[in-house]
Amino acid sequence: MLIGLTGRNAAGKGEVARYLQSKSFYYYSLSDAIREEIRSRGENPTRERLIIVGNELRQRYGAHVLAERILAKIEDDKHYVIDSIRNPAEVDAFRAAKHFKLLRVEAPPEVRFHRILSRHRESDPRTYEEFVALENREAEGDDTSQNLVKVELMADYPLVNDGSLEKLYAQVDELLPQLLKEIQRPSWDEYFMNIAKVVASRSNCMKRKVAAIIVSDKRVISTGYNGTPRGTRNCNEGGCPRCNSLAVSGTALDECLCSHGEENAIVQASYHGVSLKDAIIYSTFAPCLQCAKMIINSGIREVIYNMDYPLNKSAFRLFQEAGVFIRKLKVDS
């Protein structure tokens, strides 16, 4: 899950972030990317410079640039809290990822100004007028600058921080179980197809990376990816002349030395003495005719594939005649 935080200066976003970290959330701040840029210029990352340089980066690389830099670091098996979201495009980028919720942390201006004075940061405003002026600069802007007004309106839930930290933490404790329960686990089909996609990354084929896994009773019993046979040169080392010449699809198939992913998964099961009777095969690519014959004769009862193969009409007719179920499953990477 990704929990984003937005809100005005000294509203308490940092306190919420620290509290979520104590609950095993990993922390990122979009401001850190800006600080790195400022320090690389030999400058001091004051709040004013953060605003200016952040806007520069958005104008140069797009309004979503800071969010994309954070998303590149995100791993699916962890929960994250992400601070300093200040542009609507950043919210859109995170919403496109899985399980994102935006929290708005809010407090009255007078309360926030007193918090600023009490923390004694050198770059903070010293008068209420300076505080209001700086805040107004952050509040609204164009598409490639900070626009907290629009971002706050995009929030899924508010957190009011006008009292003690215990009161703030209680709101987080009440909200967090609800958010975590909303996370949808992948279906079994999605789960196994995603495993097949990871297996495909091991392929050494120069033309296309394809893989298949065979499942019985919701347990992976064999895997295979396309590539040259055991004990021969890998395709990416020049082992297959057809793939290395980048032949046009459907041509020179008699020169291809690579075994297909489905073929290797079936052969691996045979090599280790594993029965495939009534199993399910998940393939990142629809089986060719040769693999279809192997699938039928191995006793596999169902084929689930992700991408269409341009020459699979004969294979599909054979599956139908043999009573093997086949269906397409679209899983986004």
C-alpha angles and dihedrals in degrees: 000000000000118000114191124200128209134166145111128300113294093004090129105262090137092054092051090048092051091048092051089048087058086056091058098267117143116231133230130163125199087214090065090068089053092047090053090053093048094049090048086061091052092248134130113254099232119167090256092052090048089058094046098044093042089056090047091055092048091050093048101042105018134278092274096054097107093048091049091053089054094044089055087065097046120111121202096228097060139070117234138194113205120197135196101037105167109154129065092228088059089056091049091051092052093044088057087061121074125279101359124164126177119216122197114211111201140179135162115277094243092053091049093048091054089050090053092052092048095053092058099213113173095225096048122107115264101206132049090240091056089047093053093045093052092046092051089055090056096042101074136013144139128288094282100043137064114296110173093168092064094040093051090053089055093057118122095207137013126224115199113211104182098122140027126343089243089061090050093048091050090059090051091048091052094048102040100070089051092052094047092049089056092064109110117217116220116260118252090259092051090045094054095040090053089052089052089053090054090049088052090061087070092061116118095198115129094209107046137347110231132166141175134198127197119218132194124180090351091304127115108238101170141009134193140175130192121267144105120311124278113283095019131101114285116252091243089054092057096272097132117050095196096053093042091053088052091231119202111270113271095018133104091013089152088066096053113110095181121108116222124247094248090048093052093046091053093044092048090054090050091047090056096039096248118155116228097192110143092356127141123235121208114199130181088217131037110262121259120230094267092051090045090059091050091048092052095047093046091061098247109155103196137034121200117184137179108205131033122249112218094224103046105108093101092046092052092049090051092050090051093050092047093048096245113146116228129184140163121243118192111209119173117226 
